[in-house]
Amino acid sequence: MPTPARARADACPGVFAPHDAADGPLARVRLPGGAVSAAQLRALADCAEACGDGDLHLTSRGNVQLRGVTRPGLAVRLADAGLLPSPSHERVRNVLASPLSGLHGGLADVRGLAAELDALLCSTPELASLPGRFLFAFDDGRGDVAGEDADVCWRALDADEGTLLLAGGDTGRPVARADAVAALAEVALDFLRVRGTAWRVAELDDPAWRGTPVPRLPAEIPAGLIERDNGLAAAVVPRFGQLAAAQMRALAEFGPALVTPWKSLVLPNAPADVFERLGFGGETLGTTACIGRPGCAKSRADVRADAVFRPGLRAHFSGCERRCGKPSQSHVDVVAEADGYRVDGRWVPFDELKGKL
């Protein structure tokens, strides 16, 4: 069933309209396709120190957030680094792309498509009116970002042809790779004409905006060293997707990076000893958490301090029922309540939490 259309204003944070969090203004920097150069990694580190609390937070849409942004100058710094190409479009540049495309696996190489779409978005005045939650995606056929709740997604069927997905459903509409960018922009323009108060395609009642549900494939979520045809790549997994400015600068020493929707980064060119040289990020994907206390006034607990880590455990700790940042993959749902947590719907006292996970 479609989700009821939203009546309240879209408050999705950006650079010019940050979210007023308990620990200060939160600004979100969009990185279409997750692509960020070494110079931009350094610029983000500088922004965190000069304008925020010194840390950077990776998001479930392959973007970066800065918290505690109480000092001026962020927009100018980002623009100088090429991270704010169109102030009028900054909140709508939400584009995912398979981060391992062209490096390992996949049916098509979707590298470059996110940047092409970003340029088209920023040059189309009407598209500045998209809701800040509208999400585009380019999936290279492995099914990783196709399962990330995109409003419109091009998914490869082979190296040159693909199909169009709307809200995760396959429309059966064939689209050549060469036409993928234009097709996604066309869908976005059509959505603006019919959206009413809806923020997402899934909220539209019209059956024409439905497709055949696509079974979610086990996503190939990168972690650790990755063999390429001509070398190695590395997927760096910071705990809770949080990086200090110094850690971001350390990553920049290995060249450009791709921020993934799983709060990790892929370094396309990495030496075998990358994790030893970094000194962090070698852990596998597992437990995640929202910011919790003291960062969020709605949180009932310091969920990051309470989070349980053990091999094989995939859990998400939330400070309240909003479950901010929860992964799309299967996981144990852990929500804070008074004096304990609700684990997959069962209340567990705090002192028994570790034994129940």
Phi, psi and omega in degrees: 000140178297148175286138178303141181297150182278139179260331183278166182292149177284115183251026180301126188288155175216208178273319183271343178230074182290160175275137181274087181273169182296332180262018178112175182303137178249123179247136179251130180252118181282139178231084183307127183071004181075001188285131179211131182282169177299319179297323179288327174300316179294320179296321177296320177299317178298319179298318181299320181283320185279330187241336185241209185267007176096354180244161175234142185238122177281145184247169181283005173243019177071027178249185179231138176243146172243136182248158179062040183278084184254353180250148186285169171105358185298311184299319180296316179297317180294319179297318179298331180271001181078017182261005180218066187292335181214101180306326181289339184249007192298330182276348185256006182273056184259097186225124174258154172210145180306114188291339179265004182300133182079355179250317185199121175073189181086160181264334182222159176264109181262007177301136179096336183292322179296318179294322177296316179294320179300316179297321179291319176304309186291339180263002180247102186305321183300328185286350174294343181273359177300146173299150181293349180261355180294132189233131174258157177206148172237114181253128185278014175106350181276346176087013183284300182278346174296338179264014185256028170065036177287148176288319177220131185221135168264124181241125184293140170255333171203195186295334187239345184236153179208187180227158183260127176253138174240121182050039178085356180259138182280119180283345185077005181275115180285137179222124178292151178305321182296339181254003189298315183298312180297323181295318180292321177295323178297317178298318180298319178294319177298319179300318180299328182286335186242357193293331186060243178258005183289144174263330188233155177302323182297344181272354180280139181278337186295122179297342177296341179263023177246154173228176177287124181307135181256124178302136179287123178275151173300114186287139175275089183270117187288142174202139178079199180285142183231124180284133173248169178298327185234037178146210182233148166242168179218137174255115184263126185243091177289145179298128182061016180067023185250133182231134170286157180304320180296324178292322177296321178293325177296321177297323182298339179294344181257012176095202183293164181220166175234119176278127184265166175286004182248025176058042176223176178229144173253127172261108185298332180233112185219144174280165182296334182260027185302319184286327175295320181287326178286319184081012178197169169085010180272355183287158180273164178293138180195250183289135175233170181200153170288181183290329178063195175283148001271003185292330184238127182290339181276344184289141179269353185204163171275081190294331180289328175286328183274345187302142181257129177244131170202153182304133177087349181275124172242105183225154174236123180264126181238141179279345178202182186290350179291333176056046181303137175076011183295143180286156178279340180285163179301135182201163173280127183268115184238113185239129182292139172224180179299123176063020179174196181225152171260115184255111185048042176091351181256128180286134182230125175300151184304318185289352178252001189301309184300325180287345182263354182246000000 
